[in-house]
Amino acid sequence: MSSKLENPSRLVTEAEYAIIGAGFAGLPTAYFLTKAGKRCVILEQESKIGQHASGRNAAFFRHFGEDVRMLTMAIESGRLLEEMGAKPLLRTTGSLLFGSPQRMDRFVKIAGNALECERLSRGDIVKRFSFLERGNFHEAIFVPADGVLNIKALLQLFVDGACGKGAKLMTDCQVVGVEEGMHGVSLKTKRGKINCRIVINATGAWSSSLAKALGGPVIPFTPLKRQLHKLRRPAWLQHSHPFFWHFEDHIYFRADGNYVLVGVCEEIPTTPGDEVLTKDYLERLKSRLQECCPQLATCKQVSSWACQRSFSPDRLPVVGWDPKRSWLFWVSGLGGQGVSLSAVLGKLASDRLLAGKDKLDDGDDFLSPARFT
């Protein structure tokens, strides 16, 4: 993935905003801040952008989350992406979401009049997708507006938009500490010091460890490992089909070129950066496929990899000013909806940053870091 990089031999030493992390939290924040005319530097510890959760996921744009507030944000995120010219990056296939009657009731209630969806019986589903006849399910909801995003192109759109308006992206630039001053802070990186007024923690799985390096207190984010696989795609699974997600059997799959992308929805507690497959990853895969879609269990496995998703204690994103440190702002804990919510959370972060610390969010704000104090 190409990017407009600052000369690696020259460290940017002054910036108004220092955004740490070049993924689906940090890059959209930079995009909207620079659109508002602010000077930003984006610091990434890896050699390229989107090297971890942002670049190793299933690329779903999905609307359903924990509650109606997340649905509202996903709808707004889609509107912002269209406004940015990103609509061609979304392949709107729809999704078919399987679950218990209780889960389906909750989804219908969340959707209300805001999102079109269709509740389907087992008979309805098998008529449309006969290959699911042997699967273990009772009903599902079809969501026409869901789809698959080109995540590499979207990350590039964010970084090109930010850098085109003056942001500087510094790779191989890990932050290791901070010195507080009268009018801001001096960030210590492995390439030298950077003076800035505001620091934005957008480091995903590293959010807690970075907060500790910046002097605490720390919100305890939990990195959870998930394993994905590519299988040879059978002729009966078409690119026009929706993506299929079974919430009870904890698995999803979709067509992906000549392959089937399959995600076993594990939540394995781990440490930041641990992307090593478990020893039993193939057994986990075949066991879940036998329950959900036995025909896929016979398809040849081509490749597998692990990724991470990071969650706050209540599994909702954290976007807002730190309650203790006036120079620190959080955009973390995107969990499994970083792709879907990237635009709206970047815009929200920018708006709150521009409003300033005086408009500090209180504990009633469901995204504010203050809810954990």
C-alpha positions, 0 to 999 in steps of 0.5 A: 500500500503506497502512502505519501510519507514524510522523508524517513530521514527527517522527523516532523518535530512540531505539530498541533495534533499528534495522532498515534496509530495509522488504522481505521481510528487514526486515519479518519480522525486525521482526514477530518481534522485536516479538512478543518484546516488543522496541522496533524502528524500521524505516527505509526510504529509499523513500516506501513499503514493498516498492518494489524486489525485494520488490514487483516479483517473480513472487510464487512460493512455492517449495520447491526451492532450492540444497540440502536446507537451503533446502528445510527452511527453505521448509517451516518458512516455510510452517508459520510463515505458516500460524501467522500466519494468512497461509494465505489469501494463498497460492494453492496451484497446484503447480509444474511444474519442467522440467530435465535428467535430472541436475537432476531426479535432484538435485531428487528427492534433495533432496526425499527424504521431506520434500516430495511431488513427482512425476516426469513424462515428456514424454508424461505432461506433454503428456497433462495440458498439451497446449499444451506439446507443441511445447516443448523439454523431456524431463521435469519434476517436479510439486510440489503444495505450491508456489503463488503468494502475495499479496505486497502483502498479506503485506508488509502483514501483516508491517508491521501485525503489527510496528507493532501491537506498537509498531514505528515505520516511518519512510519517506523515511529513508535512512541515510548513516552511523553514530557509535559510542558506549559503549552503542550507535550513533547512526545518521545519516539524511537526517532526523536522528539515531537512537540505537539498540543494534543495527543490522540491515542488511536493505537487499537490493541496497544491503546492501554500500553500506550496510555501507560507509557503516557503516564496513566491512568489506563482504560483496560482494553482487551485484545481478542484474537480471531482466525480467518481462512480462505478456501477454494470457492465452490461454483454454487457460492456466487459473488452476488450472494450476501455474506452469511453470519451465524451468530449462534454457531459463531462463524461467517463466510462470503465469496472472495474472488476464487476463494471463500473467506471464512471467519471463525468468531473466536474471542481468544484473549491475547497480547497486542500484536499476537497474530499467531494461529492456534495449534487447533485452528483447522479443527476449529474451522471444520467443526464450525463449518459442519454446523453452519454449512457442511458443504464448505467443510469439504472445500480445500483450505488455501491459507489462514491468518489471525487478527485482533479486535480490541474492546473496552470494558463495555465493548463500545468505542471510546471517543473523547477527551481524557478526564485527567490529562488535558492534552490527551484524546482517545479514539479506541476500542472499535472492536469488530466495527472499525470498517463500518464506523471508521468515517463516523468515528473519525468525524466525531473525534474531529468535531470533539477535538475542535470543540475543545477540552472545555466541552468535556464529555461527562459520564452520560455520553456513551462513548466518553472515556469518563464513563470508566472513571 
